[in-house]
């Protein structure tokens, strides 16, 4: 999630119910992800950004600073204590068929002075979650963008559930290779026909798109039209691909370069993919995070 050097992601009061999500979520389906996300936010409010994130990040979790780095290493460098108020809430959540991987997205806000009514920053976050060997949930990827403040997602959560597909997870290497190929095919279309065409061809009906400075976009057609109005072609290079054991959910990330004069790695992308009975990967979520411009240029 994006934050003012720290930023990520409405916070509920810390409670035993929220804390229990840290060890073992008992709710079925995407509610597990919602419970974990809300408990995570509550602990950040109670402990501060640094210690709250360190409590909930997986050992190999990734954040973007601006490119992908180990999240725990990054947060260990942050000052300890309670510095400002970071709040977030899931608006959308999804989970794999085997209940081992999920993701959520929604609005975040930041106040340097926790008692102030005025926001210092706001935006949209996205987190990917994995159930660990001991049964706990941990965030394995955290990213987001700055955008106008939104109250969407504070009262209700919309769930996105990949359609069940038999035996998709029976061949994990093949599943990962197919995900890489889907990401590479999306990249080729972005480079030749444009980003909007790639979204129109590959996006899920209810896909979500995040762009810096713009409100959340929901739906493939809305995403296509918005992107067509602002963006043309891009060169994407995938750095990593991960697939759920069920084979129905995966995520990728890498560099996203636009324009002929763009700096190398002028932006970074994260994709979340869902796969149904037809064994075809569909893009469920995309965020593009620009690298801050160099000073003096």
N, C-alpha and C positions, 0 to 999 in steps of 0.2 A: 504494500500500500504506500502511497506517496504521502510524505509529511514534511514539515519544514526542516529538512535534514533528518528528522525522525519520522515524519508523518505516516500514519496508517489509519486508520479507521475507527444507533444510539445506545448508549450504554445503560444497562440495567443495574439496579442496586445489587451489590455483592450479596449472595445468599448461598445457603447450603445446596439448594437445587442447582444453582449455576456451577458451584464448585464440583458437584458430582459429575458434571459432564467431562471434567478433566480426566477422570479415571475410567468411567464406562458409561456411555450414553445408553439409556434403556429405551428411548423412543425409537420407533421404526422409521426407516427411510430417511429423507433429507432432514427430518427433525433432529437427527443426530448432529448434523453439520451446523444447524441453527443454534442448538444448545451449546456446542463447543465454541462457536464464534461469539456468542453472547457472554459466556463465561470468560473467554479470553479478554474481551473488552472490559468486563468488570474487574478483572485482575490488573489490567493496565491502569484503570482508574484508581485502584487501591494502592498499587505498588509504584506507579510511575511507568513511563514508557520503557526504559531500559530493562528493569527487572521483570516487568509484566511480559515483555516479549521473550526474554530469556527463559521464562517459565514455560512458555507455550510453543517455542520453536523446536522442530526436530533437529537432531545434530547436523544433518546435511542440508537444512533448509536454505533456500536462495532468496535474496532480496536484490533490488536493482539500485546501484549507487554510482553512476547511472546504469552501468552494465551489471550483469549477474555476478554476485559475490556471495560467500558464505554468510548467512544471516547472523549466526551466533557470534562470529568474529566481529562483524560490523557493530552489533549492539554492545558487545563487551567494551568497545571503544567509546561508547556514549557515557555521559556523566550519570552517576547513580543519583537516586532521589526523585522527588516529585516535582517536575518542571513543566507547568502548564497542564491543560486538560485536553487529552485526545479522546474522542468519542466516535463510535461507529456502530452500524447496525446492518444486518443482512436484509436485502430486499429480494434476492433470488438465491436459491440453494439447490444443489443437485448431489446425488450420491450414486455410486456404481451399484450394479445388481448384487454384488457380493458384500456390500456394505463396508468396503475397505478403503475406498477413495471417494472424495467429494470436493466440492468447491462452493464458494458463495461470493456474492458481490453486493455492494450497497454504498450508501453515502458515509463519508467521514467528515468530522469537523475538528478544528484546532483552535484553542484559546491559550494565548501565552499567560494571561491572568485568568485563572479558573473561575474567579468571581465576576468576570466581565460578561455582559450580555452580547457584545459585539464579537463576531468571529474574526480571527486573524487569517484563517485559511480554511478551505473546504474542498471536497472532491469526491471521487469514487474509488473504492478499493476492490481488489480481488485476491482471495486466498485459496490455495489448494491444500487439502487436508488428507492425511493418511493415518489409518489405524495402526498403531505400533504393535510389536510382538507381545507387549504386556497388556494390551487391550486399551491403552490410552490413545487419545487423538492428539496429533501434533500438526501444526502448520508446516508444510514443506516448501511452499512458495508464497511470497507476499509481494504485491505490486499495486500500482494504481496511478491516478492522474489528479491534477488540480482542476476544478471546475466550479461553476456557480453552486451555491448552497442549495441543497434539496432536502425535503422532508420525506421523500418517497422511501418506503422501506421501514419506517419507524414503527408502524402499527401492524403491518402484515407482511408475510413473506410468501412469495410465489415460488413454487417448486418446479424444477425441471428434471424429469426422470427419463433417462435413455430407455428406449423400448427393449424389453427383455429379448435376448438372442441366445439360443442354445449353443453351447460348446465354443463360444468365441474365445474363451480363455484357455482352451486346451493346448494351444501352441503359442506360448508367450513371445518367443523370438519372432515368429511370423507376424504376430499382432503388432509388435514394435516396428518391424520393417514396413508393415502396411501403413502405420501411422506416419512414419518418415516419408513414405511415398506420397501420402495425402498432403502433407505439409509442403513437400517439394513440388507437387503438381499445382498447389495454390500459389506458390512462389513463381512458377513459370508463367501462370496466367497474369499475375500482378505485373511481371516484367514486360509481357507482350501486349496484353489486352487492357491492362489497368486493374487497379485495386477493386473498383466497383464491380467489374466483370467477374473477378475471382469470388467476391462475396456473393454475387447473384448465382454463380454456378455451384458453390460449395456450401454456403451458409444454411444452417437449420432454420426452419420457419420462425422460431422464437429466439434467434440468436441475439446476443447483446454485444454492443460495440462501445468502447470507451476511447475518447480522444481528448487530449489536453485542451482545457479551456471551453469544452462543450459539454452539454448535458448528456446523460446516458441515452443511448439509442437502443430501442428494443424492436426486433422484427427484421427479417432479412430485407424486405422491400424498403423499409425506412432506412436501414443501414446503407443499402445500395445507393439510394437517392442522396443521402447526406454526404457519403464519400465521393460520389460523382461530382458534387458541387464544390468540393474542396481539394480533392486529391486526384492525381493521375496515375502514373506508374511508380513502382517501387521494386527494389532488389532486396529479397529476403534470403537470409542464410541461417538455417537451423543450427543451433548449438547443442540442443538436448531434446530427447523424447522419452516420455514415461507413459506406461500403460497400466491400467488396473488389472488385477489378476483375472477379473471376469472378462476382460477384453472389450468392454463396452464404453470405456472412458479413458481419455489420455490427454496429456498436455505437452506442448512444445514451446520453446522460446529461442530467440536468436536476434540477429541484427536486422534492421529495417532501414534501408537507405533510399532516400527520395531525391529527385532532381539531379541535374548533370553536375552541379557545383557543390553537392552535399559533401560534408566531411565523411570520412569512413565511419561506419557505425553511427550515423547521425540520429538514429533512434533505435529502440529495442521493442520487440513485440513478444506477447504471450498469447498463445492459442490454447483453448480447451476444446477438445473434440469428443463427440458422442457417436456411437455406432450401434445400429439396430439390427434387426433380423436379416436385412439385405447385405449385411457386412460392409456397408459403405460408410465411411467416416464423414460426418457433417460438422462444420464449424459452429460450435455453440457459443463461443465467447472469443472476442479479440480486443486486446488493448495495445495501443502503440504509445510508447513513452519517449518523448524527444530528449536527446542529450542537451543540456544547457549550452547556450552559445558561449564561445570563448570570449573572454573580456578583451576589449581593445580591437574588436573586429566589427 
